[in-house]
Structures are given as structure tokens and as C-alpha cells.
């Protein structure tokens, strides 16, 4: 099953719009650099949460469980989007770009979720473990 042409075109436009890349290899490298940046930001936010909540072992244990579950979800989501065994043959030379673009988007979404533990508003009655 191939991803829709519109999804591939959108991925390509997103990468081209933020890049001066001229070749598919350049586009792949640019998209994967975006993933590296998104991943670095996620790790930074995660470390900041762990520091802020360092005295709350139960929360940190459950956060670690949630993060591991998110990683499993992220990987499964990518596999569902690109299920072919030989991805290079099935999806072509742009697959690395598509993979990195997809993973970067999922990573930015997770980073935004994690920021909820850092950007707490006073008086949030449903904040649960989130605190100032």
C-alpha cells in the first residue's frame, strides 16, 4: 500500500519550503536534520521536567512509562503509514525524507504535550501532577 500522492507531495513541499536543497539526497538530509532538532528539543523538555519534579518518584516513574508507550506508538504509527517490507523499493528515494518528516511531526506533537508539565497555569483544577 502506497501513501497517497498528496501526502507525499505535502511532505515534499514542507521540506522544500524550509530548505535550499536541490537533490533528493539534500532533501532527505534536510528533513532528517529537522528530525534531529525536534528530537533534541524533546529530550531537553523531558530533562527539564525530570529536574523540576525530581522529588516526585511516582510521577517520574509514570512519566517514563508514558514516554516509552509514546515511543512504541510513534514507531507503530510510522510502520502503519509505511508498511512495506522494503521501503526503498516501495516508496522510492524520497522515503528517508518522508520518514524523517513524519517522525519530526510526531516528535513536535509529543514535545508540546510534555510542555504541559512545564507551562502550568495557577488554579488549573484538572492539572493532576502538573504544578508550578
PyMOL commands that set and color helices and strands:
alter all, ss='L'
color gray80, all
select helices_A, chain A and resi 5-17+24-52+57-81+87-91+95-117
alter helices_A, ss='H'
color red, helices_A
deselect
rebuild
show_as cartoon
